[in-house]
């Protein structure tokens, strides 16, 4: 009888210990994990602008090509701004005023565009209503965007190109 009482007591304590043990493994809600929100808002300079296939069959680096073809550092001098409220703008440095093509031909962003981001998709709407969807490849250490579109210089093209633009935050 004493053994039966001892066995039951031991079994009861073991069940109580297991119950308390499992309860202590429960995730605490006292310190919830906060995931930081990454935003693209800010001013950027273009550090790389690649195109695939090669533009005019010659150039895959549009920064270097624009310097050769237009004898201008326009794309390197350009500042692209993503502002709070969804406005995206480009400035108009003096080096861009001399080239015969709007900078939006290369970037898809003009002086008064709008932007909206949903996940990894960034939609830019230019002032003429043209929308382009960019894939945000990275936000750190630099903003890298990729999109598909035509290359319409010096004449309109039917080829679809993949652009990859890397932007350094200022």
C-alpha positions in Angstrom: 0.0 0.0 0.0 2.9 2.3 0.9 4.5 1.5 -2.5 1.2 2.3 -4.3 0.9 5.7 -2.5 4.5 6.5 -3.3 4.1 5.5 -7.0 0.9 7.7 -7.3 2.6 10.6 -5.6 5.6 10.3 -7.8 3.4 10.1 -10.9 1.5 13.2 -9.8 4.7 15.2 -9.2 6.0 14.1 -12.6 2.9 15.2 -14.3 3.0 18.5 -12.4 6.6 19.0 -13.3 6.0 18.3 -17.0 3.0 20.7 -17.1 5.1 23.5 -15.6 8.0 22.6 -17.9 5.9 22.9 -21.0 4.3 26.1 -19.8 7.8 27.7 -19.3 8.6 27.0 -23.0 5.7 29.2 -24.1 6.8 32.3 -26.2 6.6 35.5 -24.2 4.5 38.3 -25.6 6.2 40.8 -23.3 8.9 41.7 -25.8 7.5 41.4 -29.4 10.0 41.4 -32.2 9.7 44.6 -34.3 10.7 44.3 -37.9 12.2 47.5 -39.2 10.4 49.1 -42.2 12.8 49.8 -45.1 11.9 52.9 -47.1 13.4 54.2 -50.3 12.7 57.8 -49.4 15.7 60.0 -49.9 18.1 61.5 -52.5 20.2 59.2 -54.7 23.0 59.3 -57.2 23.3 56.8 -60.0 26.4 54.6 -59.5 25.7 52.0 -62.1 23.2 51.6 -65.0 23.4 48.4 -67.0 21.3 47.2 -69.9 20.8 43.7 -71.4 21.1 43.0 -74.3 23.6 45.7 -75.2 22.2 49.0 -76.4 22.8 49.6 -80.1 24.6 46.2 -80.0 27.6 48.0 -78.3 26.9 49.2 -74.8 25.9 47.3 -71.6 27.1 50.2 -69.3 24.8 53.2 -70.0 26.8 55.5 -67.6 30.0 55.0 -69.7 28.0 55.0 -73.0 26.3 58.3 -72.2 29.7 59.8 -71.4 31.1 58.6 -74.8 28.0 59.3 -76.9 27.0 62.7 -75.4 30.4 63.7 -74.0 28.5 64.4 -70.7 28.5 63.2 -67.1 24.8 63.8 -66.9 23.7 60.5 -65.5 26.4 60.5 -62.8 25.5 64.1 -61.9 21.8 63.5 -61.7 20.0 63.3 -58.4 16.9 61.2 -58.1 14.7 62.0 -55.1 12.0 59.7 -53.6 10.0 62.0 -51.4 7.5 61.3 -48.6 4.0 61.3 -50.1 5.0 59.5 -53.3 6.7 62.1 -55.4 9.8 61.1 -57.4 11.9 63.8 -59.0 15.1 64.3 -60.9 17.0 67.5 -60.8 18.4 69.2 -64.0 22.2 69.6 -63.7 23.9 71.7 -66.3 25.5 68.6 -67.8 22.1 67.2 -68.6 20.9 70.3 -70.4 23.3 69.7 -73.3 22.2 66.2 -74.1 19.5 65.7 -76.8 17.5 63.1 -74.8 15.5 63.5 -71.6 17.1 61.6 -68.7 13.8 59.7 -68.2 14.8 57.8 -71.4 17.5 56.2 -69.3 15.9 56.1 -65.8 12.2 56.0 -66.4 11.9 58.9 -63.8 11.3 62.5 -64.9 11.2 65.8 -63.0 7.7 65.2 -61.7 7.0 61.5 -61.3 5.0 59.7 -58.7 6.1 56.5 -56.9 4.3 53.8 -54.9 5.9 50.6 -53.4 4.2 47.3 -52.6 6.6 44.7 -51.4 9.5 44.4 -53.8 7.6 46.2 -56.6 8.1 50.0 -57.1 5.8 51.6 -59.6 6.9 54.9 -61.1 4.3 57.0 -63.0 5.9 59.7 -65.1 4.2 63.1 -65.7 2.9 61.9 -69.0 1.1 59.0 -67.3 3.5 56.3 -68.4 3.9 53.6 -65.6 6.9 51.4 -65.1 7.2 48.6 -62.6 10.6 48.2 -61.1 11.7 45.2 -59.0 13.6 46.4 -55.9 16.6 44.0 -55.8 18.2 45.5 -52.7 17.9 48.5 -50.4 21.2 48.1 -48.6 24.0 49.2 -48.9 22.5 50.8 -52.0 19.1 50.9 -53.8 19.1 48.5 -56.8 16.2 48.6 -59.2 15.5 46.4 -62.2 12.9 46.9 -64.9 12.1 46.0 -68.5 11.5 48.4 -71.3 12.5 49.7 -74.7 15.6 51.7 -75.5 14.3 54.5 -77.8 17.5 56.3 -78.7 18.5 57.2 -81.4 15.3 55.5 -82.9 12.4 53.6 -81.3 13.2 50.0 -80.7 11.0 46.9 -80.5 13.5 45.0 -78.4 12.7 44.6 -74.7 15.7 45.4 -72.6 16.4 44.6 -68.9 17.8 47.6 -67.0 19.5 47.4 -63.7 20.2 50.7 -61.9 22.2 51.0 -58.7 21.6 54.2 -56.6 23.7 55.4 -53.7 21.9 57.3 -51.0 23.1 60.8 -50.4 
